[in-house]
Amino acid sequence: MALKNRLKSQIDSGRVAWHIAALAMATSMVFCFVVYPRIARRHRAVLDSDHYGRLGINLACTGTLTHYSSGSGPTVDRGPGYPFFVAATWLAGGGRYPWCVQAAQCVLFSLTCLLVFATARRLWSPRVAAAAALLCALHPLLLWYTSRIWVETPASFLFVAVVAACVNLHVRASLGRAVLLGLILGVACLFKSTFLPLVVLGPLGVLWAKDNRVGAALAMASMVTAAAVIAPWTARNAALTGRFIPVHLVAGYNFRIGDGMVDHFSEAPFSFEHLWTAGEPERNAVMAKLPGRPKTWQWEVARDRTFLSDSLTRYARDPAFLAKKAAMNAWWFWTLGQTPRKTTALAVMQAPLVILFAISAVMVLRRKGFGSIHAVPIVLVGTYYLAYLPMVACARYSMVLVATMVMYAVAAFSPRQPTKETPCRI
């Protein structure tokens, strides 16, 4: 009877998960193809500000990651992950851009909600899982980015996938699960280099409390697998430029943008658009002196080297400026939007989530400690967040973490204690 009830509970939970996934698909499709076209022009919602569409289509047509179909050569300022995703959907959709990419991102959004349900159910209970997945399916910020040709929607899916793979490996350690975690981490890094620290911290965090050689070997297997996924692109960059570039550049450019935002903070502290534009003349003056033509890899390398050197020199000379920048980015990461009105809306939306996540994280760490399965996602969220503080931050970047944080925000209201961990069989 107990086994029968357990199977019935699992079937019922599965139905709920798929219903929520269907809801996520429906809401995102309606938003992408009905709502977004009507509000895009009014709210200046640029479809593809990072030119990933051009990169993806050029990749599909020429087999080269380049900003132009001919003449500029390959680029090193973007990783291959999202352009490959755009290229694959463009080919599968018969060139119906951007609808093909938007539809594929709606699918990823639906799968993200499924992973949230599965992970929250394992960490807490079916009730918490259903509430968290439902909130994700209706979350305005998550829905908003399904319509844009920006990397955030795939990155959000990959972050939740990393969390899910970590949880599964912690619950029952095996070589197959360790390799799967490494594969997901490697692919995630090819989308965004911000995932690189997680290649080490993810596997080590999972097996933190497993003090034995087998556990260490599995952590190493995850890291080696991730490195093997990233290595071919790193080798491509080294052969092209003669430099060690694991995924892509633009770190120096982002450091310089962040410096300019702090310099012009008093002019418009709640408008990313103004702060970005205010520092543009200074950046353009530096870039005008760089050798080579813009959008060639030689120019990209020179730009990154120059900006990074200038920023690091400034931080060494004035550590207080770096501290001020990190403090401002700590809040901008969650709230800063294109305009003051958008920043206000984002603050109202994000502040409760950040507060509830922090409360839930403190409760979990106090009760379970850092060796717990529940601590692993907290460490991953914190690491990803901290990576942006020295560079540049706005609320767009925090979207990658929202789905994972929602699980903890919901769990803060749950009267049920976290479930007892399944022992790690190694």
KEKEKOL-620387 format. One line per 4 residues: number of its first residue (from 1); for each residue x negated, z, y of C-alpha. Coordinates in steps of 0.25 Angstrom, whole numbers, plus 5000, padded with zeros to 4 digits. Each point is the difference from the previous one (the first is absolute). Layout:
<sites>
NUM> X,Z,Y; ...
</sites>
This chain:
<sites>
1> 5000,5000,5000; 4989,5004,5010; 4993,4986,4997; 5013,4993,5002
5> 5002,5007,5013; 4986,4997,5004; 5002,4985,4997; 5013,4999,5008
9> 4993,5007,5012; 4989,4990,4999; 5010,4988,4999; 5008,5006,5012
13> 4987,5002,5008; 4996,4985,4997; 5014,4995,5005; 4998,5008,5013
17> 4986,4994,5002; 5005,4986,4998; 5012,5002,5009; 4991,5005,5011
21> 4990,4988,4998; 5012,4991,5001; 5004,5006,5013; 4986,4999,5005
25> 5000,4986,4997; 5013,4997,5007; 4997,5008,5012; 4987,4994,5002
29> 5005,4986,4998; 5012,5002,5010; 4990,5005,5010; 4990,4989,4998
33> 5009,4988,5000; 5012,5005,5009; 4995,5012,5009; 4986,4996,5003
37> 5002,4986,5005; 5010,5006,5010; 4991,5011,5006; 4986,4994,4999
41> 5000,4993,5013; 5007,5011,5008; 4991,5010,4995; 4987,4991,5000
45> 4998,5003,4985; 4989,4990,4997; 5001,4994,4986; 4985,4999,4997
49> 4991,5006,5010; 4988,5000,4991; 5001,4986,4996; 5002,5003,4985
53> 5010,4988,4998; 4989,4990,5005; 4990,5007,4991; 5009,4999,4988
57> 5004,4986,5002; 4986,4995,5002; 4996,5008,4988; 5011,4992,4992
61> 4996,4987,5006; 4985,5000,5000; 4996,5011,4990; 4992,5007,5012
65> 5004,5013,5008; 4999,4994,5014; 5007,5001,5013; 5001,4984,5001
69> 5002,4989,4990; 4987,4994,5004; 4988,5002,5009; 4998,5015,5001
73> 4996,5004,4986; 5003,5012,4992; 5003,5014,5007; 4996,5014,4996
77> 5009,5007,5010; 5011,5001,4989; 5001,5004,4986; 5006,4990,4990
81> 5011,5008,4994; 5011,4998,5010; 4996,4985,5003; 5001,4998,4985
85> 5014,5006,5000; 5004,4991,5011; 4994,4988,4993; 5007,5003,4987
89> 5014,5002,5006; 4998,4988,5009; 4997,4991,4987; 5011,5007,4992
93> 5010,4998,5012; 4997,4986,5002; 4994,5002,5013; 5012,5007,5006
97> 4992,5009,5009; 5003,5011,5005; 5012,5002,4991; 4992,4999,4987
101> 4991,5011,5004; 5011,5009,5006; 5008,4998,4987; 4988,5004,4992
105> 4998,5013,5009; 5014,5004,4997; 4997,4999,4985; 4988,5009,5003
109> 5008,5010,5008; 5010,5001,4989; 4989,5003,4990; 4994,5010,5009
113> 5013,5008,5000; 5000,4999,4985; 4986,5006,4999; 5004,5011,5010
117> 5011,5003,4991; 4992,5001,4987; 4988,5008,5007; 5010,5010,5007
121> 5007,5002,4987; 4987,5003,4992; 4995,5009,5012; 5013,5007,5002
125> 5014,4997,4995; 5010,4988,4999; 5008,5006,5012; 4987,4999,5009
129> 4997,4987,4994; 5013,4994,5003; 5001,5006,5014; 4985,4995,5003
133> 5003,4986,4995; 5013,4999,5008; 4994,5004,5013; 4989,4990,4998
137> 5010,4989,4997; 5006,5003,5013; 4988,5004,5009; 5000,4992,5013
141> 4985,4999,5000; 4998,4995,4986; 5011,4990,5002; 4995,4995,5013
145> 4986,4995,4994; 5006,4992,4989; 5004,4990,5010; 4986,4999,5006
149> 4988,4992,4995; 4992,5012,5001; 4992,5007,4988; 5008,5013,5002
153> 5011,4998,4989; 4990,4996,4989; 4991,5011,5004; 5011,5010,4999
157> 5004,4995,4986; 4985,5001,4996; 4999,5014,5006; 5012,5005,4992
161> 4994,4992,4988; 4987,5008,5001; 5008,5013,5001; 5008,4997,4988
165> 4988,4995,4992; 4992,5013,5004; 5012,5009,4995; 5001,4992,4987
169> 4985,5002,4997; 5001,5015,5004; 5012,5002,4990; 4994,4993,4989
173> 4986,4995,5001; 4996,4988,4992; 4990,4988,5002; 5011,4990,5002
177> 5006,5009,5012; 4987,5002,5006; 4997,4985,5000; 5014,4997,5006
181> 4997,5010,5011; 4987,4993,5003; 5007,4986,5000; 5010,5005,5010
185> 4990,5006,5009; 4991,4987,5000; 5012,4991,5003; 5004,5010,5011
189> 4986,5000,5006; 5001,4984,5001; 5013,5002,5008; 4994,5011,5009
193> 4986,5005,5001; 5006,5014,5004; 5003,5002,4985; 4985,5000,4997
197> 4998,5015,5001; 5012,5002,4990; 4991,4993,4989; 4992,5012,4999
201> 5010,5011,5004; 5011,4995,4992; 4994,5001,4986; 4992,5012,5003
205> 5012,5007,5006; 5009,4997,4988; 4990,5006,4990; 4995,5011,5010
209> 5004,5011,4990; 4996,4993,4987; 4986,5006,4999; 4995,4992,4988
213> 4992,4987,4997; 5012,4992,4996; 5007,5003,5013; 4987,4996,5008
217> 4999,4987,4992; 5015,4996,5003; 4998,5003,5015; 4987,4991,4999
221> 5008,4989,4992; 5010,5000,5012; 4989,4998,5010; 4993,4990,4993
225> 5012,4992,4997; 5004,5000,5015; 4985,4996,5004; 5001,4989,4990
229> 5013,4995,5007; 4993,5000,5014; 4986,4996,4996; 5003,4984,4999
233> 5005,5001,5015; 4988,5008,5004; 4991,4990,4994; 5007,4989,5007
237> 4998,5007,5013; 4985,5003,4997; 4998,4986,4996; 5006,4995,5013
241> 4995,5010,5010; 4988,5006,4993; 5006,5014,5003; 5007,5010,4992
245> 5015,4999,5003; 5009,5006,4989; 5013,4994,5005; 5000,4996,5015
249> 4995,5003,5014; 5008,5004,5012; 4996,5014,5000; 4991,4999,5012
253> 5011,4992,5007; 5010,5011,4997; 4991,5011,5004; 4998,4993,5014
257> 5016,4998,5001; 5001,5015,4998; 4990,5003,5010; 5007,4992,5010
261> 5013,5006,4997; 4994,5014,5003; 4993,4995,5013; 5014,4995,5005
265> 5008,5011,4994; 5005,5005,5014; 5006,4986,5004; 5010,4999,4988
269> 4999,5011,4990; 5012,4996,4992; 4998,4985,5000; 4991,4993,4989
273> 5002,4987,5007; 4995,5004,5013; 4989,5008,4995; 4995,4989,4991
277> 5001,4990,5012; 4993,5009,5010; 4987,5000,4992; 5001,4985,4997
281> 4992,4995,5012; 4988,5009,4996; 5001,4995,4985; 5001,4986,5005
285> 4988,5001,5009; 4991,5005,4988; 5006,4989,4991; 4997,4989,5010
289> 4985,5003,4998; 5000,5000,4985; 4992,4988,4993; 5008,4989,4993
293> 5015,4996,5001; 5011,5010,4999; 5007,5001,4986; 4987,4996,4993
297> 4994,5010,4990; 4987,5001,5009; 5008,5004,5012; 5008,5010,4992
301> 4988,5007,4995; 4993,5000,5014; 5013,5005,5006; 5001,5012,4990
305> 4986,5003,5001; 5000,5001,5015; 5013,5008,5001; 4996,5010,4989
309> 4986,5002,5006; 5006,5002,5014; 5011,5010,4995; 4990,5008,4991
313> 4990,5001,5012; 5011,5005,5009; 5004,5011,4990; 4986,5004,4998
317> 4999,5002,5015; 5013,5006,5002; 5006,5007,4988; 5011,5006,5008
321> 5006,4986,5002; 5000,4998,4985; 5007,5013,4998; 5010,4996,5011
325> 5002,4987,4994; 5003,5006,4986; 5010,5010,5006; 5008,4989,5007
329> 4999,4991,4987; 5005,5012,4992; 5014,4999,5007; 5000,4985,5004
333> 4999,4997,4985; 5014,5005,4998; 5007,4996,5013; 4993,4990,5009
337> 5009,4987,5001; 4999,4988,5008; 5008,5005,5012; 5004,5014,5004
341> 5014,4998,4995; 4995,4997,4986; 4990,5011,5001; 5011,5010,5003
345> 5009,4994,4988; 4988,5001,4991; 4997,5015,5004; 5014,5004,4997
349> 4999,4993,4986; 4986,5004,4996; 4999,5014,5006; 5010,5007,4990
353> 4993,4992,4988; 4986,5005,5004; 5005,5014,5002; 5007,5001,4987
357> 4989,4993,4992; 4990,5010,5006; 5009,5012,4996; 5002,4994,4986
361> 4985,4998,4999; 4996,5014,5004; 5011,5006,4990; 4994,4991,4988
365> 4986,5003,5003; 5002,5015,5001; 5008,5000,4987; 4993,4990,4992
369> 4986,4998,5006; 4992,4988,5002; 4998,4998,4985; 5015,4997,4999
373> 5007,4987,4997; 5008,5002,5012; 4988,5001,5009; 4995,4987,4997
377> 5009,4992,5009; 4998,5010,5011; 4985,4997,4999; 5002,4985,5000
381> 5009,5001,5012; 4991,5008,5008; 4988,4992,4997; 5007,4987,5004
385> 5004,5007,5013; 4987,5005,5004; 4993,4987,4998; 5008,4995,5013
389> 4996,5011,5009; 4987,4995,5005; 5004,4986,5001; 5014,4996,5006
393> 5014,5005,4996; 5014,4996,5002; 5013,5003,4993; 4999,4987,4992
397> 4989,5005,4992; 5007,5012,4996; 5011,4992,4993; 4991,4999,4988
401> 5002,5015,4997; 5014,5002,5003; 5006,4997,4986; 4991,5010,4994
405> 5002,5010,5011; 5015,4999,4998; 4999,5006,4986; 4993,5012,5005
409> 5010,5002,5012; 5012,4999,4990; 4993,5010,4991; 4999,5010,5011
413> 5015,5002,5000; 5001,5000,4985; 5003,5014,4995; 4994,4996,4986
417> 4985,5003,4998; 4990,4989,4997; 5001,4997,4985; 4990,5006,4991
421> 4988,4990,4998; 4999,4993,4987; 4986,5003,4994; 4990,4989,5001
425> 4997,4995,4986; 4985,4996,5000
</sites>
